Amino acid sequence: MGGAAGCPGGASVCTPYGGGTIEVSGRPRDIFGYRDLDVQVTKNIELPHDTSAYVRLDALNVLNIYNFDSSAANWNQSSTPPVYNQTGPILGVPFTLKISAGFKW
């Protein structure tokens, strides 16, 4: 019984955008998949009466890697490897700095 796994009745077309599927085995093309490097730094400040405050800096997607949405890729037999939509959509966020502060009591 042929067809792609998860396709009803061994269908040869079952992607969200109507692209064809072929049965192949081999090493994945995108070995690292979704890539993102996030870093955070927190400074705690002790205050009187068992209270404290904090300041936190988050750096999201430090390397500004574009993780293109694989569900918006053209996965047909004529385009090997898949062709990603280079104008978006992307998953995650672009390089972002976020500052937050808080008080604990």
Contacts in CASP RR format, 6 or more apart in sequence:
PFRMAT RR
TARGET T0000
AUTHOR 0000-0000-0000
METHOD contacts of the structure
MODEL  1
MGGAAGCPGGASVCTPYGGGTIEVSGRPRDIFGYRDLDVQVTKNIELPHD
TSAYVRLDALNVLNIYNFDSSAANWNQSSTPPVYNQTGPILGVPFTLKIS
AGFKW
1 10 0 8 1.000
2 10 0 8 1.000
2 23 0 8 1.000
3 9 0 8 1.000
3 10 0 8 1.000
3 11 0 8 1.000
3 12 0 8 1.000
3 21 0 8 1.000
3 23 0 8 1.000
4 10 0 8 1.000
4 11 0 8 1.000
4 12 0 8 1.000
4 14 0 8 1.000
4 21 0 8 1.000
4 23 0 8 1.000
6 14 0 8 1.000
7 13 0 8 1.000
7 14 0 8 1.000
7 21 0 8 1.000
8 14 0 8 1.000
12 20 0 8 1.000
12 21 0 8 1.000
13 19 0 8 1.000
13 20 0 8 1.000
13 21 0 8 1.000
14 20 0 8 1.000
14 21 0 8 1.000
15 21 0 8 1.000
15 75 0 8 1.000
16 71 0 8 1.000
17 72 0 8 1.000
17 74 0 8 1.000
17 75 0 8 1.000
18 76 0 8 1.000
19 74 0 8 1.000
19 75 0 8 1.000
19 76 0 8 1.000
20 75 0 8 1.000
20 76 0 8 1.000
20 77 0 8 1.000
21 75 0 8 1.000
22 77 0 8 1.000
29 81 0 8 1.000
29 82 0 8 1.000
33 67 0 8 1.000
34 67 0 8 1.000
34 91 0 8 1.000
35 63 0 8 1.000
35 65 0 8 1.000
35 67 0 8 1.000
36 60 0 8 1.000
36 61 0 8 1.000
36 65 0 8 1.000
36 67 0 8 1.000
36 92 0 8 1.000
37 61 0 8 1.000
37 62 0 8 1.000
37 63 0 8 1.000
37 65 0 8 1.000
38 58 0 8 1.000
38 59 0 8 1.000
38 60 0 8 1.000
38 61 0 8 1.000
38 62 0 8 1.000
39 58 0 8 1.000
39 59 0 8 1.000
39 62 0 8 1.000
40 56 0 8 1.000
40 57 0 8 1.000
40 58 0 8 1.000
40 59 0 8 1.000
41 56 0 8 1.000
41 57 0 8 1.000
42 54 0 8 1.000
42 55 0 8 1.000
42 56 0 8 1.000
42 57 0 8 1.000
43 54 0 8 1.000
43 55 0 8 1.000
43 56 0 8 1.000
44 52 0 8 1.000
44 53 0 8 1.000
44 54 0 8 1.000
45 52 0 8 1.000
45 53 0 8 1.000
45 54 0 8 1.000
45 55 0 8 1.000
46 52 0 8 1.000
47 53 0 8 1.000
49 105 0 8 1.000
50 105 0 8 1.000
51 103 0 8 1.000
51 104 0 8 1.000
51 105 0 8 1.000
52 103 0 8 1.000
52 104 0 8 1.000
53 101 0 8 1.000
53 102 0 8 1.000
53 103 0 8 1.000
53 104 0 8 1.000
54 101 0 8 1.000
54 102 0 8 1.000
54 104 0 8 1.000
55 99 0 8 1.000
55 100 0 8 1.000
55 101 0 8 1.000
55 102 0 8 1.000
56 99 0 8 1.000
56 100 0 8 1.000
56 101 0 8 1.000
57 97 0 8 1.000
57 98 0 8 1.000
57 99 0 8 1.000
58 96 0 8 1.000
58 97 0 8 1.000
58 98 0 8 1.000
58 99 0 8 1.000
58 100 0 8 1.000
59 95 0 8 1.000
59 96 0 8 1.000
59 97 0 8 1.000
59 98 0 8 1.000
60 93 0 8 1.000
60 95 0 8 1.000
60 96 0 8 1.000
60 97 0 8 1.000
60 98 0 8 1.000
61 92 0 8 1.000
61 93 0 8 1.000
61 94 0 8 1.000
61 95 0 8 1.000
61 96 0 8 1.000
62 95 0 8 1.000
63 95 0 8 1.000
64 94 0 8 1.000
64 95 0 8 1.000
66 90 0 8 1.000
66 94 0 8 1.000
67 90 0 8 1.000
67 91 0 8 1.000
67 92 0 8 1.000
68 84 0 8 1.000
68 85 0 8 1.000
68 86 0 8 1.000
68 88 0 8 1.000
68 89 0 8 1.000
68 90 0 8 1.000
68 91 0 8 1.000
69 84 0 8 1.000
69 85 0 8 1.000
69 88 0 8 1.000
69 89 0 8 1.000
69 90 0 8 1.000
69 91 0 8 1.000
70 82 0 8 1.000
70 84 0 8 1.000
72 84 0 8 1.000
72 85 0 8 1.000
72 88 0 8 1.000
72 89 0 8 1.000
73 82 0 8 1.000
73 83 0 8 1.000
73 84 0 8 1.000
73 85 0 8 1.000
74 82 0 8 1.000
74 83 0 8 1.000
75 82 0 8 1.000
END
